């Protein structure tokens, strides 16, 4: 699965040291740097070989592996295509503990400028049967979502705001702090009916 957000960049931070602006690596920057080098070497590929397969320059690949470059989502897409690995295998820490400190440091699953943005907080993995997202909807924004597949359920919590969930011919109002769960094997719509931005937590599970 590939999570796209246009040509935007994965978030990176900087710290000022005197007059020199020094890059401060985020956890995702570190994960990409570590995983890219690890996966490339496991496939016995040189930087030259990877550059040829991906269309990303050798110098850029080297900078990414050293944590000196903040790659765009487009660049990451080329890399995972060249390596033939899932997007999340490059982005996330595969150890027992995985930290995504804030949504701003998470990949964007889907977005519509000025209306909504959905972040991938914990992606789908074959080793578990759930995935976690955080969403933000501006006032009066509507977000349509297609079926997530057979035997899928969604657990929705409204962190702030008021959201109307529309399922076929039925609708349900969920206020701040409220939760509901539903079978998400059908089209569903989230509608911010409150006076402020709505923030949602969504857990999608798959029954096996």
TORKOL-4160 file (C-alpha; in steps of 0.2 Angstrom, whole numbers, padded with zeros to 4 digits, m for minus):
208
<pt num="1" X="0000" Y="0000" Z="0000"/>
<pt num="2" X="0007" Y="0017" Z="m0005"/>
<pt num="3" X="0002" Y="0033" Z="0005"/>
<pt num="4" X="0003" Y="0048" Z="m0006"/>
<pt num="5" X="0002" Y="0066" Z="m0002"/>
<pt num="6" X="0007" Y="0075" Z="m0018"/>
<pt num="7" X="0024" Y="0081" Z="m0019"/>
<pt num="8" X="0026" Y="0086" Z="m0001"/>
<pt num="9" X="0040" Y="0081" Z="0010"/>
<pt num="10" X="0040" Y="0070" Z="0025"/>
<pt num="11" X="0041" Y="0082" Z="0040"/>
<pt num="12" X="0059" Y="0087" Z="0046"/>
<pt num="13" X="0065" Y="0098" Z="0060"/>
<pt num="14" X="0079" Y="0111" Z="0061"/>
<pt num="15" X="0088" Y="0119" Z="0075"/>
<pt num="16" X="0097" Y="0135" Z="0075"/>
<pt num="17" X="0115" Y="0135" Z="0081"/>
<pt num="18" X="0122" Y="0152" Z="0080"/>
<pt num="19" X="0121" Y="0158" Z="0062"/>
<pt num="20" X="0121" Y="0140" Z="0056"/>
<pt num="21" X="0105" Y="0131" Z="0052"/>
<pt num="22" X="0107" Y="0113" Z="0057"/>
<pt num="23" X="0095" Y="0099" Z="0052"/>
<pt num="24" X="0087" Y="0090" Z="0067"/>
<pt num="25" X="0082" Y="0072" Z="0061"/>
<pt num="26" X="0065" Y="0067" Z="0065"/>
<pt num="27" X="0061" Y="0048" Z="0070"/>
<pt num="28" X="0055" Y="0045" Z="0052"/>
<pt num="29" X="0070" Y="0053" Z="0045"/>
<pt num="30" X="0081" Y="0040" Z="0055"/>
<pt num="31" X="0069" Y="0026" Z="0050"/>
<pt num="32" X="0071" Y="0030" Z="0032"/>
<pt num="33" X="0090" Y="0032" Z="0033"/>
<pt num="34" X="0092" Y="0015" Z="0043"/>
<pt num="35" X="0080" Y="0005" Z="0033"/>
<pt num="36" X="0086" Y="0011" Z="0016"/>
<pt num="37" X="0103" Y="0006" Z="0019"/>
<pt num="38" X="0098" Y="m0011" Z="0027"/>
<pt num="39" X="0086" Y="m0016" Z="0013"/>
<pt num="40" X="0098" Y="m0011" Z="0000"/>
<pt num="41" X="0113" Y="m0021" Z="0007"/>
<pt num="42" X="0101" Y="m0036" Z="0010"/>
<pt num="43" X="0098" Y="m0036" Z="m0008"/>
<pt num="44" X="0117" Y="m0034" Z="m0012"/>
<pt num="45" X="0114" Y="m0018" Z="m0022"/>
<pt num="46" X="0126" Y="m0004" Z="m0023"/>
<pt num="47" X="0120" Y="0014" Z="m0023"/>
<pt num="48" X="0124" Y="0014" Z="m0042"/>
<pt num="49" X="0112" Y="m0001" Z="m0045"/>
<pt num="50" X="0099" Y="0007" Z="m0034"/>
<pt num="51" X="0100" Y="0023" Z="m0043"/>
<pt num="52" X="0098" Y="0015" Z="m0060"/>
<pt num="53" X="0083" Y="0005" Z="m0054"/>
<pt num="54" X="0074" Y="0020" Z="m0046"/>
<pt num="55" X="0079" Y="0035" Z="m0056"/>
<pt num="56" X="0085" Y="0044" Z="m0040"/>
<pt num="57" X="0103" Y="0050" Z="m0041"/>
<pt num="58" X="0117" Y="0041" Z="m0032"/>
<pt num="59" X="0121" Y="0057" Z="m0022"/>
<pt num="60" X="0103" Y="0059" Z="m0017"/>
<pt num="61" X="0102" Y="0041" Z="m0011"/>
<pt num="62" X="0118" Y="0043" Z="m0001"/>
<pt num="63" X="0112" Y="0059" Z="0007"/>
<pt num="64" X="0096" Y="0050" Z="0012"/>
<pt num="65" X="0105" Y="0035" Z="0020"/>
<pt num="66" X="0116" Y="0047" Z="0030"/>
<pt num="67" X="0100" Y="0057" Z="0036"/>
<pt num="68" X="0106" Y="0072" Z="0027"/>
<pt num="69" X="0091" Y="0074" Z="0015"/>
<pt num="70" X="0073" Y="0075" Z="0018"/>
<pt num="71" X="0065" Y="0065" Z="0003"/>
<pt num="72" X="0048" Y="0070" Z="m0005"/>
<pt num="73" X="0035" Y="0057" Z="m0005"/>
<pt num="74" X="0038" Y="0055" Z="m0024"/>
<pt num="75" X="0056" Y="0051" Z="m0021"/>
<pt num="76" X="0051" Y="0038" Z="m0008"/>
<pt num="77" X="0038" Y="0031" Z="m0020"/>
<pt num="78" X="0052" Y="0028" Z="m0033"/>
<pt num="79" X="0064" Y="0020" Z="m0020"/>
<pt num="80" X="0051" Y="0007" Z="m0014"/>
<pt num="81" X="0046" Y="0003" Z="m0032"/>
<pt num="82" X="0065" Y="0000" Z="m0036"/>
<pt num="83" X="0067" Y="m0010" Z="m0020"/>
<pt num="84" X="0051" Y="m0019" Z="m0022"/>
<pt num="85" X="0046" Y="m0017" Z="m0004"/>
<pt num="86" X="0030" Y="m0010" Z="0004"/>
<pt num="87" X="0030" Y="0009" Z="0008"/>
<pt num="88" X="0029" Y="0006" Z="0027"/>
<pt num="89" X="0044" Y="m0005" Z="0027"/>
<pt num="90" X="0055" Y="0010" Z="0023"/>
<pt num="91" X="0046" Y="0022" Z="0034"/>
<pt num="92" X="0043" Y="0013" Z="0051"/>
<pt num="93" X="0054" Y="0006" Z="0064"/>
<pt num="94" X="0051" Y="m0013" Z="0064"/>
<pt num="95" X="0057" Y="m0016" Z="0082"/>
<pt num="96" X="0045" Y="m0019" Z="0096"/>
<pt num="97" X="0043" Y="m0001" Z="0100"/>
<pt num="98" X="0037" Y="0011" Z="0086"/>
<pt num="99" X="0035" Y="0030" Z="0090"/>
<pt num="100" X="0026" Y="0043" Z="0079"/>
<pt num="101" X="0027" Y="0058" Z="0091"/>
<pt num="102" X="0014" Y="0068" Z="0082"/>
<pt num="103" X="0003" Y="0068" Z="0066"/>
<pt num="104" X="0014" Y="0081" Z="0058"/>
<pt num="105" X="0027" Y="0067" Z="0058"/>
<pt num="106" X="0016" Y="0054" Z="0050"/>
<pt num="107" X="0013" Y="0050" Z="0032"/>
<pt num="108" X="m0004" Y="0058" Z="0025"/>
<pt num="109" X="m0016" Y="0044" Z="0019"/>
<pt num="110" X="m0028" Y="0056" Z="0010"/>
<pt num="111" X="m0031" Y="0075" Z="0010"/>
<pt num="112" X="m0042" Y="0088" Z="0002"/>
<pt num="113" X="m0035" Y="0106" Z="0003"/>
<pt num="114" X="m0044" Y="0116" Z="0016"/>
<pt num="115" X="m0056" Y="0102" Z="0021"/>
<pt num="116" X="m0048" Y="0087" Z="0028"/>
<pt num="117" X="m0032" Y="0078" Z="0031"/>
<pt num="118" X="m0030" Y="0060" Z="0037"/>
<pt num="119" X="m0013" Y="0054" Z="0045"/>
<pt num="120" X="m0007" Y="0036" Z="0046"/>
<pt num="121" X="m0002" Y="0034" Z="0064"/>
<pt num="122" X="0000" Y="0015" Z="0063"/>
<pt num="123" X="m0001" Y="0006" Z="0046"/>
<pt num="124" X="m0008" Y="m0011" Z="0042"/>
<pt num="125" X="0004" Y="m0025" Z="0045"/>
<pt num="126" X="0002" Y="m0043" Z="0041"/>
<pt num="127" X="0007" Y="m0047" Z="0059"/>
<pt num="128" X="m0008" Y="m0038" Z="0066"/>
<pt num="129" X="m0026" Y="m0035" Z="0061"/>
<pt num="130" X="m0028" Y="m0017" Z="0064"/>
<pt num="131" X="m0022" Y="0000" Z="0058"/>
<pt num="132" X="m0024" Y="0017" Z="0066"/>
<pt num="133" X="m0027" Y="0034" Z="0058"/>
<pt num="134" X="m0030" Y="0052" Z="0065"/>
<pt num="135" X="m0041" Y="0064" Z="0055"/>
<pt num="136" X="m0044" Y="0083" Z="0055"/>
<pt num="137" X="m0060" Y="0090" Z="0046"/>
<pt num="138" X="m0063" Y="0109" Z="0045"/>
<pt num="139" X="m0080" Y="0116" Z="0049"/>
<pt num="140" X="m0093" Y="0109" Z="0038"/>
<pt num="141" X="m0081" Y="0098" Z="0028"/>
<pt num="142" X="m0087" Y="0081" Z="0022"/>
<pt num="143" X="m0075" Y="0066" Z="0018"/>
<pt num="144" X="m0081" Y="0051" Z="0009"/>
<pt num="145" X="m0073" Y="0034" Z="0011"/>
<pt num="146" X="m0076" Y="0018" Z="0001"/>
<pt num="147" X="m0077" Y="0001" Z="0008"/>
<pt num="148" X="m0062" Y="m0005" Z="0017"/>
<pt num="149" X="m0066" Y="m0023" Z="0012"/>
<pt num="150" X="m0075" Y="m0038" Z="0018"/>
<pt num="151" X="m0075" Y="m0041" Z="0037"/>
<pt num="152" X="m0068" Y="m0024" Z="0042"/>
<pt num="153" X="m0074" Y="m0014" Z="0057"/>
<pt num="154" X="m0070" Y="0004" Z="0061"/>
<pt num="155" X="m0069" Y="0011" Z="0079"/>
<pt num="156" X="m0071" Y="0030" Z="0079"/>
<pt num="157" X="m0068" Y="0042" Z="0093"/>
<pt num="158" X="m0071" Y="0061" Z="0091"/>
<pt num="159" X="m0057" Y="0069" Z="0101"/>
<pt num="160" X="m0064" Y="0086" Z="0098"/>
<pt num="161" X="m0079" Y="0094" Z="0088"/>
<pt num="162" X="m0095" Y="0086" Z="0082"/>
<pt num="163" X="m0096" Y="0073" Z="0068"/>
<pt num="164" X="m0110" Y="0066" Z="0059"/>
<pt num="165" X="m0106" Y="0048" Z="0052"/>
<pt num="166" X="m0117" Y="0044" Z="0037"/>
<pt num="167" X="m0120" Y="0025" Z="0033"/>
<pt num="168" X="m0131" Y="0022" Z="0018"/>
<pt num="169" X="m0148" Y="0029" Z="0024"/>
<pt num="170" X="m0143" Y="0031" Z="0043"/>
<pt num="171" X="m0134" Y="0044" Z="0051"/>
<pt num="172" X="m0126" Y="0045" Z="0069"/>
<pt num="173" X="m0120" Y="0061" Z="0078"/>
<pt num="174" X="m0104" Y="0059" Z="0089"/>
<pt num="175" X="m0099" Y="0073" Z="0100"/>
<pt num="176" X="m0082" Y="0077" Z="0109"/>
<pt num="177" X="m0076" Y="0061" Z="0118"/>
<pt num="178" X="m0089" Y="0050" Z="0110"/>
<pt num="179" X="m0086" Y="0034" Z="0101"/>
<pt num="180" X="m0094" Y="0021" Z="0090"/>
<pt num="181" X="m0090" Y="0006" Z="0079"/>
<pt num="182" X="m0097" Y="0000" Z="0063"/>
<pt num="183" X="m0094" Y="m0012" Z="0049"/>
<pt num="184" X="m0084" Y="m0002" Z="0036"/>
<pt num="185" X="m0087" Y="m0014" Z="0022"/>
<pt num="186" X="m0098" Y="m0001" Z="0014"/>
<pt num="187" X="m0097" Y="0018" Z="0008"/>
<pt num="188" X="m0097" Y="0030" Z="0023"/>
<pt num="189" X="m0096" Y="0048" Z="0025"/>
<pt num="190" X="m0089" Y="0059" Z="0039"/>
<pt num="191" X="m0097" Y="0077" Z="0041"/>
<pt num="192" X="m0091" Y="0090" Z="0053"/>
<pt num="193" X="m0107" Y="0098" Z="0059"/>
<pt num="194" X="m0099" Y="0107" Z="0073"/>
<pt num="195" X="m0093" Y="0125" Z="0074"/>
<pt num="196" X="m0074" Y="0121" Z="0075"/>
<pt num="197" X="m0062" Y="0109" Z="0068"/>
<pt num="198" X="m0065" Y="0091" Z="0072"/>
<pt num="199" X="m0051" Y="0079" Z="0076"/>
<pt num="200" X="m0055" Y="0060" Z="0075"/>
<pt num="201" X="m0046" Y="0044" Z="0080"/>
<pt num="202" X="m0050" Y="0029" Z="0068"/>
<pt num="203" X="m0045" Y="0011" Z="0071"/>
<pt num="204" X="m0049" Y="m0001" Z="0057"/>
<pt num="205" X="m0048" Y="m0019" Z="0061"/>
<pt num="206" X="m0049" Y="m0035" Z="0049"/>
<pt num="207" X="m0057" Y="m0051" Z="0055"/>
<pt num="208" X="m0047" Y="m0066" Z="0050"/>
